[in-house]
Amino acid sequence: VQWMQDIAVEHYSSIGGASPMQKIGATWVARSHLIEYLMPAFAGEEIEIRTWIESVRRVRSLRKYEFVRKSDGKVLVKGETDWVFVDAQTGSPRAIPNEVIEIFQATQKP
């Protein structure tokens, strides 16, 4: 779960999502995680983590992940996180700004 959260933050920042969020005093909180382990990974293997926004609703976004072994391209793990956009002070859900939705719509599954 920690790797999923870390890559989500890195991806979100790299596509420009952090700036509009900070301007309005909002943040994301994880509502749920789903992880499906398909194959094992072993010490010394290089693993690539892919992430993308699958869908966006009024206050929520669904982010998906794949953990892929670089040597053979096999998907080892699939995961998803349901994120809720909230006011950073109150923790109350708030509508995702159009600017953020547009940024998300520009990203696609790798």
C-alpha positions as CSV (number, residue, x, y, z in Angstrom):
1,V,0.0,0.0,0.0
2,Q,2.8,2.4,0.8
3,W,4.4,2.0,-2.7
4,M,0.9,2.7,-4.2
5,Q,0.6,5.8,-2.2
6,D,4.1,7.0,-3.0
7,I,3.7,6.5,-6.7
8,A,0.3,8.2,-6.6
9,V,1.8,11.3,-5.0
10,E,4.7,11.3,-7.4
11,H,2.5,10.9,-10.5
12,Y,0.0,13.5,-9.2
13,S,2.8,16.0,-8.8
14,S,4.4,15.2,-12.1
15,I,1.1,15.9,-14.1
16,G,0.6,19.2,-12.3
17,G,-2.2,18.3,-9.9
18,A,-0.6,19.5,-6.7
19,S,-0.7,23.2,-7.5
20,P,-4.5,23.7,-8.0
21,M,-5.1,21.5,-5.0
22,Q,-2.9,23.6,-2.7
23,K,-4.4,26.8,-4.0
24,I,-7.8,25.9,-2.7
25,G,-6.7,24.2,0.5
26,A,-7.7,20.6,-0.4
27,T,-6.1,17.2,-0.2
28,W,-6.8,13.6,-1.1
29,V,-7.6,10.8,1.4
30,A,-7.7,7.1,0.6
31,R,-11.1,5.6,1.0
32,S,-10.2,2.0,0.1
33,H,-7.4,0.0,-1.5
34,L,-7.7,-3.2,-3.5
35,I,-4.6,-5.3,-4.2
36,E,-4.5,-8.5,-6.3
37,Y,-1.3,-10.5,-6.1
38,L,-0.9,-12.4,-9.4
39,M,2.7,-13.7,-9.3
40,P,5.6,-13.4,-6.8
41,A,8.6,-11.1,-7.1
42,F,12.0,-12.1,-5.8
43,A,15.0,-10.3,-4.3
44,G,17.1,-8.5,-6.9
45,E,14.3,-8.2,-9.5
46,E,13.6,-4.8,-11.0
47,I,9.9,-3.9,-10.7
48,E,8.2,-1.0,-12.6
49,I,5.1,0.5,-11.1
50,R,2.6,2.0,-13.5
51,T,-0.3,4.1,-12.4
52,W,-3.1,6.0,-14.1
53,I,-6.5,7.6,-13.3
54,E,-9.2,5.2,-14.3
55,S,-12.3,7.4,-13.5
56,V,-13.3,10.6,-11.8
57,R,-16.6,11.4,-10.1
58,R,-17.7,14.4,-8.2
59,V,-15.6,14.0,-5.1
60,R,-13.7,10.8,-5.9
61,S,-11.2,9.4,-8.3
62,L,-10.2,5.8,-8.9
63,R,-6.5,5.3,-9.5
64,K,-5.2,1.9,-10.8
65,Y,-1.7,0.4,-10.5
66,E,0.3,-2.4,-12.1
67,F,3.6,-3.8,-10.7
68,V,5.5,-5.2,-13.7
69,R,8.7,-7.3,-13.6
70,K,11.0,-5.5,-16.0
71,S,12.8,-8.7,-17.2
72,D,9.8,-10.3,-18.8
73,G,7.0,-7.7,-18.7
74,K,4.8,-9.9,-16.5
75,V,2.2,-8.1,-14.3
76,L,2.8,-9.3,-10.8
77,V,0.3,-7.1,-8.9
78,K,-2.8,-5.2,-9.8
79,G,-4.2,-2.6,-7.5
80,E,-6.5,0.3,-7.1
81,T,-7.2,3.1,-4.7
82,D,-10.5,5.0,-4.3
83,W,-9.4,8.5,-3.4
84,V,-11.7,11.2,-2.0
85,F,-11.0,14.9,-2.5
86,V,-11.4,16.8,0.8
87,D,-11.1,20.2,2.4
88,A,-7.7,20.1,4.2
89,Q,-9.1,21.9,7.2
90,T,-12.4,20.2,7.8
91,G,-11.8,16.8,6.1
92,S,-15.2,17.2,4.4
93,P,-15.5,16.0,0.9
94,R,-15.5,18.7,-1.8
95,A,-16.0,18.7,-5.5
96,I,-12.9,18.1,-7.6
97,P,-12.1,21.3,-9.5
98,N,-12.4,21.2,-13.3
99,E,-8.7,22.1,-13.6
100,V,-7.8,18.8,-11.8
101,I,-10.4,16.8,-13.8
102,E,-8.9,18.1,-17.0
103,I,-5.4,17.1,-15.9
104,F,-6.7,13.6,-15.1
105,Q,-8.4,13.3,-18.4
106,A,-5.1,14.0,-20.2
107,T,-3.5,11.0,-18.5
108,Q,-4.0,7.5,-19.9
109,K,-3.1,4.0,-19.0
110,P,0.6,3.5,-19.8
